[in-house]
C-alpha cells in the first residue's frame, strides 16, 4: 500500500510528511468490514452482529494492516490440510477444525487411497528398476562378449596379415630367383633355337603331310563302315550323329521354354513352343523365324502339342493345343490371333498334355497340380473322366503308341466311351511314382516306384531294339530309369547328370556293339547337357552335348524326321534325315538342329 510505506516513483504524493500522516491513521480489519456488510444485507432475516460466530476486532494503524492480514486475522481463508490427498475444501481458519473433525473418515479414505496408489507406483517403479537392472546385466554381458570377439578378430586379422606378409616376402624372393633362372635359360635356349631353326621347318612340313594322308585314310574307312552298317539296319547308326553340329537358333521368348512340338502337316515346316513368358509361338523351321505369337494365357505355358485330331477330321492344317498355369487348356488355329476353344476343369496349374495315338487323336489327357489326370473328348471338348491316385502334382502324361498302324481316324465314337481298348496312359508325378492306367476303363493298372524325387518326363518305348514294352522316365533325382511294363519292374538306371533330368526320349538311332544293335536313349538336364545312353548298358553315357553358356539348362527336346530336298551330290550319306531341337532355360529359345543322314 502506498500510504503505509514510502517508495520511489509514488504517483500520489512526494511529500514525506503526508505519507507519515497517512501511516498513522487508524483502520479496522477489511475482512471484518466485508463481513459486516454481508450481515447488514441479511438484516431482514433477523441476523445481527451478535449472531456472528467470529469477529475480528482489529483496529490499528494502516502500517500494521498487512502484517495483521497475513498472520493474525481470524477471518483469513485456509485450505484443507488434506489437499495433497485430494480434498479441495477452503474455509476461514475458525471453521477449519470443524471441517477436519466432520470429514475425518473421508480424509482417512483419501489417505488410504493415496497410499495404495503410491504403493502401486512404488511397486511398478521397483519392477522397472529390476527390469532395467537385468537389461543392464544382459547388455554388459553382450558387450563383454562382443569386446572379446572383436579382440579375437583383431588378433586373427593381425596374425593373418603377418602370415600374408611373410608369404609375400617369400614369393618375392622365389620370384626373383626364378627370374634369374629364367634369364639363364632364355640365354641357353636362344643358342639352341639358332641351331635347330634351320631343321624345324623341314620336319614340320613332312609331319603335316604324313598326318593329312593318315587322317584322310581313316575318314574314308569310317565312312565305308558307317555306310555298310546302315545298309544292314532299318535305323540310323548313332555314330553318324556324332558328326552333327548346331546350325540354328530361334529367338523370341523372354523366359524359360518349357515345351516344343513339330507339325506333321505342311511338310513339317512348323514348330510350336510354350514358355514361362505366358506365350505360345509358332516358328518356320527352314528360316528360323517366328510366324505367330498367341498371348491369351494368364500364366506360364507348360506344354504345347499340334492337334492330330483337327488335322485328320477337320482338315485344319495346323491347330496348336496348349496347357497353362492359369488352369486352362486352349486350342489355337494357326493364322488366327485368338484361341477358338478353352477347356476348364482343373483346379490348379495344368502341366503335361498328350493326344491319343488311336482314333486319330480324338482324346486328350492332361496332368495337373491338383493331383489329377483328366481325359477329354477333343471332338466335343467335354471332360470324360477324372483319374485319381497320385498324391502330389501330376507333371507329365503320355498315351501308349499306336498298334498295327491302325489309327481309325474316321471312326466315330460315343463321347462317353473311349475307343482305346488295350491302350494305356502313363503319368509321372511329384509323389515320385509312375502310374499306368487303362485308357478305356480309366482304372489304375500298376505303380512304378524307385525314383527319389519328382518324375518330370515319361515316354513309351518304340519298336527299336530293346525298347518294346518299356517306359522311360527322367526325374529330379538326376537319374534316367527304364521300366518293363510286362514284369512291372525297373530294368535299368542311368546316372551321370549333375542336376534334374527334365526330358527324355527314345532316339531314332541304334548303337552298334559286339552284342548287336541297341536303341539309343536321350536325356536333357538342368546341368545344361544332353546325354545319350545305350538302352542295354547302364555304363557311362555314349555322347554328351553341352548347351550354350546362355542356355543354362535344357528343359525340353524333340527329334524330328524330315525329307532332304537338296542336291543329292551334296549329301555325305544317302538315306533319311533327322533333327534334334531343344528348348533352354533362360528364354533365348535355342534349338540345336542336329542334322545327319543314314541309309534305311
C-alpha positions as CSV (number, residue, x, y, z in Angstrom):
1,X,0.0,0.0,0.0
2,X,1.3,3.3,-0.9
3,X,0.3,5.1,2.3
4,X,2.0,2.6,4.6
5,X,5.4,2.6,3.2
6,X,7.5,5.1,1.2
7,X,8.7,4.1,-2.3
8,X,10.2,5.6,-5.3
9,X,8.0,7.0,-8.1
10,X,4.9,7.4,-6.0
11,X,2.0,8.7,-8.1
12,X,0.0,10.0,-5.1
13,X,2.4,12.4,-3.5
14,X,6.0,13.1,-3.0
15,X,5.5,14.7,0.4
16,X,7.0,12.6,3.2
17,X,5.0,14.4,5.9
18,X,1.8,13.4,4.1
19,X,3.0,9.9,3.9
20,X,3.8,9.7,7.6
21,X,0.4,11.2,8.5
22,X,-1.4,8.5,6.4
23,X,0.6,5.7,8.0
24,X,-0.7,6.8,11.4
25,X,-4.4,6.6,10.5
26,X,-6.4,4.0,12.5
27,X,-8.5,1.5,10.5
28,X,-10.4,-1.7,11.2
29,X,-9.9,-5.1,9.5
30,X,-11.2,-5.0,6.0
31,X,-12.4,-8.6,6.2
32,X,-14.5,-7.8,9.3
33,X,-15.8,-4.8,7.4
34,X,-16.9,-7.0,4.5
35,X,-18.5,-9.5,6.9
36,X,-20.5,-6.7,8.5
37,X,-21.7,-5.6,5.1
38,X,-22.8,-9.1,4.3
39,X,-24.7,-9.3,7.6
40,X,-26.3,-6.0,7.0
41,X,-27.6,-7.3,3.8
42,X,-29.4,-10.1,5.6
43,X,-30.8,-8.0,8.5
44,X,-34.3,-8.6,7.1
45,X,-33.9,-12.2,8.2
46,X,-33.2,-11.3,11.8
47,X,-29.4,-11.8,11.9
48,X,-27.4,-9.3,14.0
49,X,-23.8,-8.6,14.7
50,X,-24.1,-10.6,17.9
51,X,-25.0,-13.7,15.9
52,X,-21.7,-13.7,14.1
53,X,-19.6,-16.7,15.2
54,X,-16.2,-15.0,14.9
55,X,-15.5,-11.3,14.9
56,X,-12.1,-9.8,14.1
57,X,-11.6,-6.9,16.5
58,X,-8.5,-5.5,14.8
59,X,-8.3,-1.7,15.0
60,X,-4.9,-0.3,14.3
61,X,-2.7,1.9,12.1
62,X,-2.5,1.4,8.4
63,X,1.2,0.5,8.5
64,X,0.3,-2.6,10.6
65,X,-2.6,-3.8,8.4
66,X,-0.5,-6.0,6.1
67,X,1.0,-7.9,9.0
68,X,-2.4,-8.5,10.5
69,X,-4.0,-9.7,7.3
70,X,-1.1,-12.2,6.6
71,X,-0.6,-13.5,10.1
72,X,-3.2,-12.7,12.7
73,X,-6.6,-12.2,11.1
74,X,-9.2,-14.8,12.3
75,X,-11.2,-14.4,9.1
76,X,-8.3,-15.5,6.8
77,X,-9.3,-18.4,4.4
78,X,-7.4,-21.6,4.8
79,X,-7.1,-24.8,2.6
80,X,-7.8,-28.2,4.0
81,X,-4.8,-30.0,5.4
82,X,-5.6,-33.0,3.2
83,X,-5.4,-31.1,-0.1
84,X,-2.4,-33.2,-1.1
85,X,-4.6,-36.3,-0.8
86,X,-7.5,-34.8,-2.8
87,X,-9.6,-32.6,-0.5
88,X,-10.0,-29.2,-2.1
89,X,-12.1,-27.6,0.7
90,X,-11.4,-23.9,1.5
91,X,-12.8,-22.1,4.6
92,X,-11.9,-19.5,7.3
93,X,-9.4,-20.6,9.8
94,X,-12.0,-20.8,12.6
95,X,-14.1,-23.3,10.5
96,X,-11.1,-25.5,9.6
97,X,-11.1,-27.5,12.8
98,X,-14.8,-28.4,12.4
99,X,-14.2,-29.4,8.8
100,X,-11.3,-31.7,9.8
101,X,-13.4,-33.4,12.5
102,X,-16.5,-33.8,10.4
103,X,-14.6,-35.1,7.3
104,X,-12.2,-37.4,9.3
105,X,-13.5,-40.6,7.7
106,X,-13.4,-39.1,4.2
107,X,-9.9,-37.8,4.8
108,X,-8.8,-41.2,6.1
109,X,-10.2,-42.9,3.0
110,X,-8.3,-40.3,0.8
111,X,-5.1,-41.0,2.7
112,X,-5.6,-44.8,2.3
113,X,-6.4,-44.5,-1.4
114,X,-3.4,-42.3,-2.0
115,X,-1.3,-44.7,0.0
116,X,-2.5,-47.6,-2.2
117,X,-1.8,-45.7,-5.4
118,X,1.6,-44.7,-4.0
119,X,2.3,-48.4,-3.1
120,X,1.4,-49.5,-6.7
121,X,3.5,-46.8,-8.1
122,X,6.4,-47.8,-5.9
123,X,5.9,-51.5,-7.0
124,X,5.9,-50.6,-10.7
125,X,8.9,-48.4,-10.3
126,X,10.6,-51.3,-8.4
127,X,9.7,-53.7,-11.3
128,X,11.0,-51.2,-13.8
129,X,14.2,-50.8,-11.8
130,X,14.6,-54.6,-11.7
131,X,14.0,-54.9,-15.4
132,X,16.5,-52.2,-16.1
133,X,19.0,-53.9,-13.9
134,X,18.5,-57.2,-15.8
135,X,18.8,-55.4,-19.1
136,X,21.9,-53.7,-17.8
137,X,23.4,-57.0,-16.9
138,X,22.5,-58.5,-20.2
139,X,23.9,-55.6,-22.2
140,X,27.0,-55.7,-20.0
141,X,27.4,-59.5,-20.8
142,X,26.8,-58.8,-24.6
143,X,29.3,-56.0,-24.5
144,X,31.9,-58.2,-22.9
145,X,31.3,-61.0,-25.4
146,X,31.4,-58.5,-28.3
147,X,34.6,-57.0,-27.0
148,X,36.1,-60.4,-26.6
149,X,35.2,-61.4,-30.1
150,X,36.5,-58.1,-31.5
151,X,39.7,-58.6,-29.7
152,X,39.9,-62.2,-31.1
153,X,39.0,-61.0,-34.6
154,X,41.6,-58.2,-34.4
155,X,44.2,-60.7,-33.2
156,X,43.3,-63.1,-36.0
157,X,43.5,-60.4,-38.7
158,X,46.8,-59.3,-37.2
159,X,48.2,-62.9,-37.4
160,X,46.8,-63.4,-41.0
161,X,48.3,-60.1,-42.0
162,X,51.6,-61.1,-40.6
163,X,51.4,-64.5,-42.4
164,X,50.5,-62.9,-45.7
165,X,53.4,-60.5,-45.4
166,X,55.7,-63.4,-44.7
167,X,54.3,-65.4,-47.7
168,X,54.5,-62.3,-49.9
169,X,58.1,-61.8,-48.9
170,X,58.9,-65.5,-49.7
171,X,57.1,-65.3,-53.0
172,X,59.1,-62.2,-53.9
173,X,62.3,-64.0,-53.1
174,X,61.2,-67.0,-55.1
175,X,60.2,-64.8,-58.0
176,X,63.5,-63.0,-58.0
177,X,65.3,-66.4,-58.0
178,X,63.0,-67.7,-60.7
179,X,63.6,-64.6,-62.9
180,X,67.3,-65.0,-62.6
181,X,67.0,-68.7,-63.5
182,X,64.7,-67.9,-66.5
183,X,67.1,-65.3,-67.8
184,X,69.8,-68.0,-67.8
185,X,67.5,-70.5,-69.5
186,X,66.5,-67.9,-72.1
187,X,70.1,-67.3,-72.9
188,X,70.8,-71.0,-73.3
189,X,67.6,-71.6,-75.3
190,X,68.4,-68.8,-77.7
191,X,71.5,-70.7,-78.6
192,X,69.6,-73.9,-79.1
193,X,67.0,-72.2,-81.3
194,X,69.6,-71.0,-83.6
195,X,70.9,-74.5,-84.0
196,X,67.6,-76.2,-84.8
197,X,65.7,-73.4,-86.6
198,X,67.0,-74.5,-90.0
199,X,65.8,-78.1,-89.4
200,X,62.4,-77.3,-87.8
201,X,60.6,-76.2,-91.0
202,X,61.5,-79.3,-92.9
203,X,60.5,-81.7,-90.1
204,X,57.1,-80.0,-89.6
205,X,56.3,-80.0,-93.2
206,X,57.0,-83.7,-93.5
207,X,54.9,-84.5,-90.4
208,X,51.9,-82.5,-91.5
209,X,51.9,-84.2,-94.9
210,X,52.1,-87.7,-93.2
211,X,49.2,-86.8,-90.8
212,X,47.0,-85.5,-93.5
213,X,47.4,-88.7,-95.5
214,X,46.7,-90.8,-92.4
215,X,43.5,-88.8,-91.5
216,X,42.2,-89.0,-95.0
217,X,42.5,-92.8,-95.0
218,X,40.8,-93.0,-91.6
219,X,37.9,-90.8,-92.7
220,X,37.3,-92.9,-95.8
221,X,37.4,-96.1,-93.7
222,X,34.9,-94.7,-91.2
223,X,32.5,-93.6,-94.0
224,X,32.6,-97.0,-95.6
225,X,32.0,-98.7,-92.3
226,X,29.1,-96.4,-91.4
227,X,27.5,-96.8,-94.8
228,X,27.8,-100.6,-94.7
229,X,26.4,-100.7,-91.1
230,X,23.4,-98.5,-92.0
231,X,22.5,-100.6,-95.1
232,X,22.2,-103.6,-92.8
233,X,19.9,-101.8,-90.3
234,X,16.4,-100.2,-90.5
235,X,17.5,-97.4,-88.2
236,X,20.4,-94.9,-88.5
237,X,23.6,-95.5,-86.7
238,X,24.4,-93.4,-83.7
239,X,28.0,-93.0,-84.9
240,X,26.7,-90.7,-87.7
241,X,25.1,-88.5,-85.1
242,X,28.5,-87.6,-83.7
243,X,29.2,-85.6,-86.9
244,X,26.2,-83.3,-86.3
245,X,26.5,-79.7,-85.1
246,X,24.4,-76.7,-84.0
247,X,23.1,-74.8,-87.1
248,X,20.0,-72.7,-86.0
249,X,18.8,-70.6,-83.1
250,X,15.2,-69.4,-82.7
251,X,14.9,-66.2,-80.7
252,X,11.8,-64.5,-79.4
253,X,10.8,-65.8,-76.0
254,X,11.7,-63.8,-72.9
255,X,11.8,-66.6,-70.4
256,X,12.1,-70.4,-69.9
257,X,11.0,-72.6,-72.9
258,X,9.1,-75.5,-71.3
259,X,7.8,-77.3,-74.3
260,X,8.3,-77.7,-78.1
261,X,6.4,-79.8,-80.8
262,X,6.7,-80.3,-84.5
263,X,3.9,-80.3,-87.1
264,X,3.3,-83.4,-89.3
265,X,1.4,-81.4,-91.9
266,X,2.6,-78.9,-94.5
267,X,5.8,-80.8,-94.9
268,X,6.7,-80.4,-91.3
269,X,7.6,-76.7,-91.8
270,X,6.4,-75.5,-88.4
271,X,7.4,-75.8,-84.7
272,X,5.4,-74.6,-81.8
273,X,6.8,-73.6,-78.3
274,X,5.4,-72.8,-74.9
275,X,7.2,-70.6,-72.4
276,X,7.2,-69.1,-68.9
277,X,6.6,-65.7,-70.6
278,X,2.9,-66.9,-71.0
279,X,3.0,-67.1,-74.8
280,X,2.6,-69.8,-77.4
281,X,4.7,-69.2,-80.5
282,X,4.9,-70.8,-83.9
283,X,8.1,-70.9,-86.0
284,X,9.0,-71.6,-89.6
285,X,11.7,-74.3,-89.4
286,X,13.6,-73.5,-92.6
287,X,14.2,-69.8,-91.9
288,X,14.1,-70.0,-88.1
289,X,11.6,-67.1,-88.0
290,X,8.6,-66.6,-85.7
291,X,5.4,-66.7,-87.6
292,X,2.7,-66.3,-84.9
293,X,2.5,-65.4,-81.2
294,X,-0.5,-66.2,-79.0
295,X,-0.8,-64.2,-75.8
296,X,-4.2,-65.1,-74.1
297,X,-2.8,-67.3,-71.3
298,X,-2.5,-65.6,-67.9
299,X,0.2,-68.0,-66.6
300,X,3.2,-69.9,-67.8
301,X,2.6,-72.2,-70.8
302,X,3.8,-75.6,-69.6
303,X,3.1,-77.8,-72.6
304,X,2.2,-77.4,-76.3
305,X,1.1,-80.0,-78.9
306,X,0.0,-79.9,-82.5
307,X,-3.5,-81.4,-82.7
308,X,-3.7,-84.6,-84.8
309,X,-7.4,-84.7,-84.4
310,X,-8.1,-81.4,-86.2
311,X,-5.6,-82.4,-89.0
312,X,-7.4,-85.8,-89.6
313,X,-11.0,-84.8,-89.0
314,X,-11.5,-81.1,-89.9
315,X,-8.7,-80.6,-92.5
316,X,-7.2,-77.8,-90.5
317,X,-3.6,-77.8,-91.5
318,X,-2.3,-76.9,-88.0
319,X,-4.1,-76.5,-84.7
320,X,-2.0,-76.0,-81.6
321,X,-3.1,-77.1,-78.1
322,X,-1.5,-75.6,-75.0
323,X,-1.8,-76.1,-71.2
324,X,-1.0,-73.4,-68.7
325,X,-0.5,-72.4,-65.1
326,X,-3.8,-70.4,-65.5
327,X,-5.6,-73.7,-65.1
328,X,-6.8,-73.8,-68.7
329,X,-6.2,-75.7,-72.0
330,X,-6.5,-73.7,-75.2
331,X,-6.8,-74.5,-78.9
332,X,-5.3,-72.2,-81.5
333,X,-5.9,-72.2,-85.2
334,X,-2.7,-71.0,-86.8
335,X,-3.3,-67.8,-88.6
336,X,-5.8,-66.5,-86.1
337,X,-4.9,-64.3,-83.2
338,X,-7.3,-65.8,-80.7
339,X,-7.9,-69.2,-79.3
340,X,-11.1,-70.8,-80.6
341,X,-11.7,-73.1,-77.6
342,X,-10.9,-73.1,-73.9
343,X,-11.1,-76.2,-71.6
344,X,-11.8,-75.6,-68.0
345,X,-12.0,-78.2,-65.2
346,X,-8.7,-78.5,-63.4
347,X,-8.5,-76.7,-60.1
348,X,-4.8,-75.8,-60.4
349,X,-2.0,-75.5,-62.9
350,X,-2.3,-77.7,-66.0
351,X,1.1,-79.3,-66.8
352,X,1.7,-82.1,-69.4
353,X,-0.8,-82.9,-72.1
354,X,-0.9,-85.7,-74.7
355,X,-3.2,-86.7,-77.7
356,X,-4.3,-90.3,-78.1
357,X,-2.4,-92.4,-80.6
358,X,-5.6,-94.1,-81.6
359,X,-8.8,-92.7,-83.1
360,X,-6.9,-90.0,-84.9
361,X,-6.1,-88.2,-81.7
362,X,-9.7,-87.9,-80.7
363,X,-8.8,-87.9,-77.0
364,X,-6.6,-85.7,-74.9
365,X,-5.2,-86.3,-71.4
366,X,-3.9,-83.7,-69.0
367,X,-2.0,-83.7,-65.7
368,X,-2.3,-81.0,-63.1
369,X,-1.1,-79.5,-59.8
370,X,-4.5,-80.6,-58.4
371,X,-3.0,-84.2,-58.4
372,X,-5.5,-85.5,-61.0
373,X,-5.4,-86.6,-64.7
374,X,-8.3,-85.6,-66.9
375,X,-9.5,-87.3,-70.0
376,X,-11.2,-85.1,-72.7
377,X,-13.1,-85.7,-75.9
378,X,-11.5,-83.3,-78.4
379,X,-14.5,-83.6,-80.8
380,X,-17.0,-82.3,-78.2
381,X,-14.5,-80.5,-75.9
382,X,-16.1,-82.4,-72.9
383,X,-14.3,-83.8,-69.9
384,X,-14.9,-87.6,-69.9
385,X,-13.1,-88.9,-66.8
386,X,-11.0,-87.8,-63.8
387,X,-8.2,-90.2,-62.8
388,X,-7.4,-90.0,-59.1
389,X,-4.5,-91.8,-57.5
390,X,-1.5,-89.6,-57.4
391,X,-0.8,-87.8,-54.0
392,X,1.0,-84.9,-55.5
393,X,1.4,-82.8,-58.7
394,X,1.0,-84.7,-62.0
395,X,3.7,-83.2,-64.2
396,X,3.7,-85.4,-67.3
397,X,1.4,-87.8,-69.2
398,X,1.6,-90.0,-72.3
399,X,-0.6,-92.4,-74.4
400,X,0.8,-95.8,-75.4
401,X,1.9,-95.9,-79.1
402,X,-0.4,-96.9,-81.9
403,X,-0.6,-100.7,-82.6
404,X,-0.6,-102.2,-86.1
405,X,-0.7,-98.8,-87.7
406,X,-4.5,-98.6,-87.3
407,X,-5.4,-95.1,-86.2
408,X,-9.1,-95.3,-87.0
409,X,-9.0,-91.6,-87.8
410,X,-12.5,-91.7,-89.3
411,X,-14.1,-93.8,-86.6
412,X,-17.0,-92.2,-84.8
413,X,-17.0,-92.8,-81.1
414,X,-19.6,-92.2,-78.4
415,X,-18.5,-89.3,-76.3
416,X,-18.8,-91.4,-73.2
417,X,-16.9,-94.5,-74.5
418,X,-13.1,-94.3,-75.2
419,X,-12.2,-96.3,-78.3
420,X,-8.8,-97.3,-76.8
421,X,-9.2,-100.9,-75.9
422,X,-5.8,-102.2,-74.9
423,X,-4.2,-98.8,-74.8
424,X,-2.8,-97.3,-71.6
425,X,-1.9,-93.9,-70.2
426,X,1.3,-93.3,-68.3
427,X,1.7,-90.5,-65.8
428,X,4.7,-89.1,-63.8
429,X,4.2,-87.2,-60.5
430,X,5.9,-85.2,-57.8
431,X,4.9,-88.1,-55.5
432,X,8.0,-89.8,-57.1
433,X,5.9,-92.5,-58.8
434,X,4.9,-93.5,-62.3
435,X,1.4,-94.9,-62.8
436,X,-0.2,-96.8,-65.6
437,X,-3.9,-96.5,-66.4
438,X,-6.3,-98.4,-68.7
439,X,-7.3,-95.9,-71.4
440,X,-10.8,-97.4,-71.8
441,X,-11.8,-98.2,-68.2
442,X,-9.5,-95.4,-66.6
443,X,-8.6,-97.9,-63.9
444,X,-5.1,-97.8,-62.4
445,X,-3.1,-100.9,-63.6
446,X,0.3,-100.6,-61.9
447,X,2.7,-98.3,-60.0
448,X,6.4,-98.0,-60.7
449,X,8.4,-96.9,-57.6
450,X,12.1,-96.2,-57.5
451,X,12.7,-92.5,-58.1
452,X,13.7,-90.5,-55.1
453,X,12.3,-87.2,-56.4
454,X,9.7,-85.8,-58.7
455,X,9.2,-87.6,-62.1
456,X,9.5,-84.9,-64.8
457,X,9.0,-86.9,-68.0
458,X,7.8,-90.3,-69.2
459,X,7.9,-91.9,-72.7
460,X,6.6,-95.2,-74.0
461,X,9.2,-97.4,-75.7
462,X,9.4,-97.6,-79.5
463,X,9.9,-100.7,-81.7
464,X,13.7,-100.2,-81.6
465,X,16.0,-103.0,-80.3
466,X,15.4,-103.4,-76.6
467,X,12.7,-100.7,-76.4
468,X,9.5,-102.6,-76.8
469,X,7.1,-102.8,-73.8
470,X,9.2,-100.3,-71.8
471,X,8.7,-96.9,-70.2
472,X,11.5,-94.3,-70.0
473,X,11.5,-91.8,-67.2
474,X,13.5,-88.8,-66.1
475,X,13.5,-87.4,-62.6
476,X,14.6,-84.5,-60.3
477,X,16.8,-87.1,-58.6
478,X,19.1,-86.8,-61.6
479,X,18.5,-90.3,-62.9
480,X,17.0,-91.9,-66.0
481,X,15.2,-95.2,-65.4
482,X,13.8,-97.9,-67.7
483,X,10.8,-99.9,-66.6
484,X,9.4,-103.2,-68.1
485,X,5.6,-103.0,-68.4
486,X,5.2,-106.8,-68.5
487,X,7.0,-107.5,-65.3
488,X,6.2,-104.2,-63.5
489,X,9.8,-103.7,-62.5
490,X,12.8,-101.4,-63.1
491,X,15.4,-102.8,-65.6
492,X,18.0,-100.0,-65.9
493,X,19.2,-96.9,-64.1
494,X,21.4,-94.3,-65.9
495,X,23.3,-91.9,-63.7
496,X,25.6,-89.1,-65.0
497,X,23.6,-85.9,-64.9
498,X,24.5,-83.3,-62.3
499,X,21.0,-81.9,-61.9
500,X,17.3,-82.5,-62.6
501,X,16.6,-84.6,-65.7
502,X,13.8,-82.6,-67.3
503,X,13.2,-84.5,-70.5
504,X,13.8,-88.0,-72.0
505,X,13.3,-89.5,-75.5
506,X,13.8,-92.8,-77.4
507,X,16.1,-91.6,-80.1
508,X,15.8,-92.9,-83.7
509,X,19.4,-94.3,-83.6
510,X,20.9,-97.5,-82.8
511,X,24.3,-98.2,-81.2
512,X,26.4,-101.0,-82.7
513,X,28.4,-103.2,-80.3
514,X,29.8,-106.7,-80.1
515,X,26.4,-107.7,-78.7
516,X,24.5,-106.3,-81.7
517,X,22.4,-103.2,-82.2
518,X,20.5,-101.4,-79.4
519,X,18.3,-98.3,-79.1
520,X,20.0,-95.1,-78.0
521,X,18.2,-93.1,-75.3
522,X,18.4,-89.3,-75.0
523,X,18.1,-87.1,-71.9
524,X,18.2,-83.3,-71.2
525,X,19.0,-81.8,-67.8
526,X,19.3,-78.6,-65.8
527,X,23.0,-79.3,-65.8
528,X,22.9,-77.8,-69.3
529,X,23.7,-81.1,-71.1
530,X,22.1,-83.5,-73.5
531,X,23.3,-87.1,-72.9
532,X,22.9,-90.3,-74.9
533,X,22.8,-93.8,-73.5
534,X,22.8,-97.4,-74.8
535,X,19.5,-98.9,-73.7
536,X,21.2,-102.2,-72.8
537,X,24.1,-100.8,-70.8
538,X,23.9,-98.6,-67.7
539,X,27.6,-97.6,-68.0
540,X,28.7,-94.1,-68.8
541,X,26.9,-92.2,-71.5
542,X,27.7,-92.7,-75.2
543,X,27.9,-89.0,-76.0
544,X,27.4,-85.6,-74.4
545,X,26.2,-82.3,-76.0
546,X,26.9,-79.3,-73.8
547,X,24.4,-76.4,-74.2
548,X,25.4,-72.9,-74.9
549,X,26.5,-70.9,-71.8
550,X,23.4,-68.7,-72.0
551,X,21.1,-71.7,-72.2
552,X,21.8,-72.5,-68.6
553,X,19.5,-75.6,-68.6
554,X,17.9,-78.0,-71.1
555,X,14.2,-78.1,-70.4
556,X,12.7,-79.9,-73.5
557,X,13.9,-81.7,-76.6
558,X,12.3,-83.2,-79.7
559,X,13.6,-85.5,-82.5
560,X,12.1,-84.8,-85.9
561,X,12.5,-86.6,-89.2
562,X,12.4,-84.7,-92.5
563,X,12.9,-85.2,-96.2
564,X,16.1,-84.0,-97.9
565,X,15.1,-81.6,-100.8
566,X,18.6,-80.5,-101.8
567,X,21.1,-81.8,-104.3
568,X,21.9,-85.5,-103.7
569,X,25.6,-84.8,-104.5
570,X,25.9,-82.5,-101.5
571,X,25.0,-85.3,-99.1
572,X,27.6,-87.1,-97.2
573,X,25.4,-90.2,-96.8
574,X,22.5,-91.5,-98.7
575,X,19.3,-92.0,-96.6
576,X,17.0,-90.4,-94.1
577,X,17.4,-87.1,-92.1
578,X,16.8,-86.2,-88.5
579,X,16.9,-83.0,-86.5
580,X,17.1,-82.6,-82.7
581,X,15.5,-79.4,-81.3
582,X,15.9,-78.3,-77.6
583,X,14.4,-75.5,-75.5
584,X,16.6,-73.7,-73.0
585,X,16.2,-72.2,-69.5
586,X,16.9,-68.5,-70.0
587,X,14.3,-67.9,-72.7
588,X,16.6,-67.5,-75.7
589,X,14.6,-70.4,-77.1
590,X,17.7,-72.1,-78.6
591,X,17.0,-75.1,-80.8
592,X,20.0,-77.2,-81.7
593,X,19.4,-78.7,-85.1
594,X,21.4,-81.9,-85.3
595,X,21.2,-83.0,-89.0
596,X,22.5,-86.2,-90.2
597,X,21.8,-88.9,-92.8
598,X,21.8,-92.6,-92.9
599,X,20.6,-95.5,-95.1
600,X,17.4,-97.2,-94.0
